Amino acid sequence: MCSSDLFPSHDREAVGGCDVGCLLSRAEAGGIGIREFHALGLAVIASDVGGTRDHVVEDAGILLKPNSTIEEIAGLLFDLDRDRSKIRDMKAISRAAFEEISWANATAKIKRIVEETRSRHGN
């Protein structure tokens, strides 16, 4: 189950209908939001603060300096809007990576590791 399953489907549809999820906070608490954007197959734009980099799927997101100006952010958004193929590619990578970063896959991997460890130790 993806954490986005906890939200009403109309919310997922509204956000999932976007091309890009933007999380331009200077706080470090954005990892879950970024994962939600990827779970919905969105390209991501986020501030490069704290552990944000660990949550952005390579080639499916763009990290900005925390002190980026509104002009820089607007310029990036306009450039992306003009280059629809880049957005399509980023969204495709995001969708493909979803299974890898989903909670269901993470818990399945942990379960498999625990079972393999038990079998190696005869438990």
Contact map, one row per residue, 1 for C-alpha under 8 A:
111010000000000000000000000000000000000000000000000000000000000000000000000000000000000000000000000001110000000000000000000
111111000000000000000000000000000000001000000000000000000000000000000000000000000000000000000000000001110000000000000000000
111111100000000000000000000000000001000000000000000000000000000000000000000000000000000000000000000000100000000000000000000
011111100001000000000000000000000001001000000000000000000000000000000000000000000000000000000000000000000000000000000000000
111111111000000000000000000000000000000000000000000000000000000000000000000000000000000000000000000000000000000000000000000
011111110000000000000000000000000000000000000000000000000000000000000000000000000000000000000000000000000000000000000000000
001111111011000000000000000000000000000000000000000000000000000000000000000000000000000000000000000000000000000000000000000
000011111111000000000000000000000000000000000000000000000000000000000000000000000000000000000000000000000000000000000000000
000010111111100000000000000000000000000000000000000000000000000000000000000000000000000000000000000000000000000000000000000
000000011111110000000000000000000000000000000000000000000000000000000000000000000000000000000000000000000000000000000000000
000000111111111000000000000000000000000000000000000000000000000000000000000000000000000000000000000000000000000000000000000
000100111111111100000000000000000000000100000000000000000000000000000000000000000000000000000000000000000000000000000000000
000000001111111110000000000000000000000000000000000000000000000000000000000000000000000000000000000000000000000000000000000
000000000111111111000000000000000000000000000000000000000000000000000000000000000000000000000000000000000000000000000000000
000000000011111111001000000000000000000100000000000000000000000000000000000000000000000000000000000000000000000000000000000
000000000001111111100000000000000000100111000000000000000000000000000000000000000000000000000000000000000000000000000000000
000000000000111111100000000000000000000000000000000000000000000000000000000000000000000000000000000000000000000000000000000
000000000000011111111000000000000000000001000000000000000000000000000000000000000000000000000000000000000000000000000000000
000000000000000111111000000000000000000001100000000000000000000000000000000000000000001000100000000000000000000000000000000
000000000000000001111100000000000000000001111000000000000000000000000000000000000000001000000000000000000000000000000000000
000000000000001001111110000000000100100001111000000000000000000000000000000000000000000000000000000000000000000000000000000
000000000000000000011111000000000000000000011100000000000000000000000000000000000000000000000000000000000000000000000000000
000000000000000000001111100001001100000000011110000000000000000000000000000000000000000000000000000000000000000000000000000
000000000000000000000111110000000000000000001110000000000000000001000000000000000000000000000000000000000000000000000000000
000000000000000000000011111101000000000000000110000000000000000001000000000000000000000000000000000000000000000000000000000
000000000000000000000001111100000000000000000010100000000000000001000000000000000000000000000000000000000000000000000000000
000000000000000000000000111111000000000000000000110000000000000000000000000000000000000000000000000000000000000000000000000
000000000000000000000000111111100000000000000000111100000000000000000000000000000000000000000000000000000000000000000000000
000000000000000000000000001111110000000000000000000000000000000000000000000000000000000000000000000000000000000000000000000
000000000000000000000010101111111100000000000000000100000000000000000000000000000000000000000000000000000000000000000000000
000000000000000000000000000111111110000000000000001101100000000000000000000000000000000000000000000000000000000000000000000
000000000000000000000000000011111111000000000000000000000000000000000000000000000000000000000000000000000000000000000000000
000000000000000000000010000001111111100000000000000000000000000000000000000000000000000000000000000000000000000000000000000
000000000000000000001010000001111111110000010100000000110000000000000000000000000000000000000000000000000000000000000000000
000000000000000000000000000000111111111000000000000000110000000000000000000000000000000000000000000010000000000000000000000
001100000000000000000000000000011111111100000000000000000000000000000000000000000000000000000000000000000000000000000000000
000000000000000100001000000000001111111111110000000000000000000000000000000000000000000000000000000000000000000000000000000
000000000000000000000000000000000111111111110000000000001000000000000000000000000000000000000110110000000000000000000000000
010100000000000000000000000000000011111111000000000000000000000000000000000000000000000000000110010011000000000000000000000
000000000001001100000000000000000001111111000000000000000000000000000000000000000000000000000010000000000000000000000000000
000000000000000100000000000000000000111111100000000000000000000000000000000000000000000000110110010000000000000000000000000
000000000000000101111000000000000000111111110000000000000001000000000000000000000000000001100110000000000000000000000000000
000000000000000000111000000000000000110011111000000000000001100000000000000000000000001001100100000000000000000000000000000
000000000000000000011110000000000100110001111100000000010001110000000000000000000000000000000000000000000000000000000000000
000000000000000000011111000000000000000000111110000000000000111100000000000000000000000000000000000000000000000000000000000
000000000000000000000111100000000100000000011111000100000000111100000000000000000000000000000000000000000000000000000000000
000000000000000000000011110000000000000000001111100100000000001111000000000000000000000000000000000000000000000000000000000
000000000000000000000000000000000000000000000111111110000000001111000000000000000000000000000000000000000000000000000000000
000000000000000000000000011100000000000000000011111110000000000011000000000000000000000000000000000000000000000000000000000
000000000000000000000000001100000000000000000001111110000000000000000000000000000000000000000000000000000000000000000000000
000000000000000000000000000100100000000000000001111111100000000000000000000000000000000000000000000000000000000000000000000
000000000000000000000000000101100000000000000111111111110000000000000000000000000000000000000000000000000000000000000000000
000000000000000000000000000000000000000000000001111111110000001000000000000000000000000000000000000000000000000000000000000
000000000000000000000000000000100000000000000000001111110000000000000000000000000000000000000000000000000000000000000000000
000000000000000000000000000000100110000000000000001111111000000000000000000000000000000000000000000000000000000000000000000
000000000000000000000000000000000110000000010000000111111101100000000000000000000000000000000000000000000000000000000000000
000000000000000000000000000000000000010000000000000000111111100000000000000000000000000000001100100000000000000000000000000
000000000000000000000000000000000000000000000000000000011111100000000000000000000000000000000000000000000000000000000000000
000000000000000000000000000000000000000000000000000000001111110000000000000000000000000001001000000000000000000000000000000
000000000000000000000000000000000000000001110000000000011111110000000000000000000000000011111100000000000000000000000000000
000000000000000000000000000000000000000000111100000000011111111000000000000000000000000001000000000000000000000000000000000
000000000000000000000000000000000000000000011100000000000011111100000000000000000000000000000000000000000000000000000000000
000000000000000000000000000000000000000000001111000010000000111110000000000000000000000000000000000000000000000000000000000
000000000000000000000000000000000000000000001111000000000000011111010000000000000000000000000000000000000000000000000000000
000000000000000000000000000000000000000000000011100000000000001111110000000000000000000000000000000000000000000000000000000
000000000000000000000001110000000000000000000011100000000000000111110000000000000000000000000000000000000000000000000000000
000000000000000000000000000000000000000000000000000000000000000011111000000000000000000000000000000000000000000000000000000
000000000000000000000000000000000000000000000000000000000000000111111101100000000000000000000000000000000000000000000000000
000000000000000000000000000000000000000000000000000000000000000000111111100000000000000000000000000000000000000000000000000
000000000000000000000000000000000000000000000000000000000000000000011111110000000000000000000000000000000000000000000000000
000000000000000000000000000000000000000000000000000000000000000000001111111000000000000000000000000000000000000000000000000
000000000000000000000000000000000000000000000000000000000000000000011111111100000000000000000000000000000000000000000000000
000000000000000000000000000000000000000000000000000000000000000000011111111110000000000000000000000000000000000000000000000
000000000000000000000000000000000000000000000000000000000000000000000111111111000000000000000000000000000000000000000000000
000000000000000000000000000000000000000000000000000000000000000000000011111111100000000000000000000000000000000000000000000
000000000000000000000000000000000000000000000000000000000000000000000001111111110000000000000000000000000000000000000000000
000000000000000000000000000000000000000000000000000000000000000000000000111111111000000000000000000000000000000000000000000
000000000000000000000000000000000000000000000000000000000000000000000000011111111100000000000000000000000000000000000000000
000000000000000000000000000000000000000000000000000000000000000000000000001111111110000000000000000000000000000000000000000
000000000000000000000000000000000000000000000000000000000000000000000000000111111111011000000000000000000000000000000000000
000000000000000000000000000000000000000000000000000000000000000000000000000011111111001000000000000000000000000000000000000
000000000000000000000000000000000000000000000000000000000000000000000000000001111111000000000000000000000000000000000000000
000000000000000000000000000000000000000000000000000000000000000000000000000000111111111000000000000000000000000000000000000
000000000000000000000000000000000000000000000000000000000000000000000000000000011111111100000000000000000000000000000000000
000000000000000000000000000000000000000000000000000000000000000000000000000000000011111110000000000000000000000000000000000
000000000000000000000000000000000000000000000000000000000000000000000000000000010011111111000000000000000000000000000000000
000000000000000000110000000000000000000000100000000000000000000000000000000000011011111111100000000000000000000000000000000
000000000000000000000000000000000000000000000000000000000000000000000000000000000001111111110000000000000000000000000000000
000000000000000000000000000000000000000000000000000000000001000000000000000000000000111111111000000000000000000000000000000
000000000000000000000000000000000000000001100000000000000011100000000000000000000000011111111100000000000000000000000000000
000000000000000000100000000000000000000011100000000000000001000000000000000000000000001111111110000000000000000000000000000
000000000000000000000000000000000000000010000000000000000001000000000000000000000000000111111111000000000000000000000000000
000000000000000000000000000000000000000000000000000000001011000000000000000000000000000011111111100000000000000000000000000
000000000000000000000000000000000000011011100000000000001001000000000000000000000000000001111111110000000000000000000000000
000000000000000000000000000000000000011111000000000000000000000000000000000000000000000000111111111000000000000000000000000
000000000000000000000000000000000000000000000000000000000000000000000000000000000000000000011111111000000000000000000000000
000000000000000000000000000000000000010000000000000000001000000000000000000000000000000000001111111110000000000000000000000
000000000000000000000000000000000000011010000000000000000000000000000000000000000000000000000111111111000000000000000000000
000000000000000000000000000000000000000000000000000000000000000000000000000000000000000000000011111111001000000000000000000
000000000000000000000000000000000000000000000000000000000000000000000000000000000000000000000000111111001100000000000000000
000000000000000000000000000000000010001000000000000000000000000000000000000000000000000000000000111111101100000000000000000
110000000000000000000000000000000000001000000000000000000000000000000000000000000000000000000000011111111100000000000000000
111000000000000000000000000000000000000000000000000000000000000000000000000000000000000000000000000011111110000000000000000
110000000000000000000000000000000000000000000000000000000000000000000000000000000000000000000000000001111111000000000000000
000000000000000000000000000000000000000000000000000000000000000000000000000000000000000000000000001111111111100000000000000
000000000000000000000000000000000000000000000000000000000000000000000000000000000000000000000000000111111111110000000000000
000000000000000000000000000000000000000000000000000000000000000000000000000000000000000000000000000000111111111000000000000
000000000000000000000000000000000000000000000000000000000000000000000000000000000000000000000000000000011111111100000000000
000000000000000000000000000000000000000000000000000000000000000000000000000000000000000000000000000000001111111110000000000
000000000000000000000000000000000000000000000000000000000000000000000000000000000000000000000000000000000111111111000000000
000000000000000000000000000000000000000000000000000000000000000000000000000000000000000000000000000000000011111111100000000
000000000000000000000000000000000000000000000000000000000000000000000000000000000000000000000000000000000001111111110000000
000000000000000000000000000000000000000000000000000000000000000000000000000000000000000000000000000000000000111111111000000
000000000000000000000000000000000000000000000000000000000000000000000000000000000000000000000000000000000000011111111100000
000000000000000000000000000000000000000000000000000000000000000000000000000000000000000000000000000000000000001111111110000
000000000000000000000000000000000000000000000000000000000000000000000000000000000000000000000000000000000000000111111111000
000000000000000000000000000000000000000000000000000000000000000000000000000000000000000000000000000000000000000011111111100
000000000000000000000000000000000000000000000000000000000000000000000000000000000000000000000000000000000000000001111111111
000000000000000000000000000000000000000000000000000000000000000000000000000000000000000000000000000000000000000000111111111
000000000000000000000000000000000000000000000000000000000000000000000000000000000000000000000000000000000000000000011111111
000000000000000000000000000000000000000000000000000000000000000000000000000000000000000000000000000000000000000000001111111
000000000000000000000000000000000000000000000000000000000000000000000000000000000000000000000000000000000000000000000111111
000000000000000000000000000000000000000000000000000000000000000000000000000000000000000000000000000000000000000000000111111
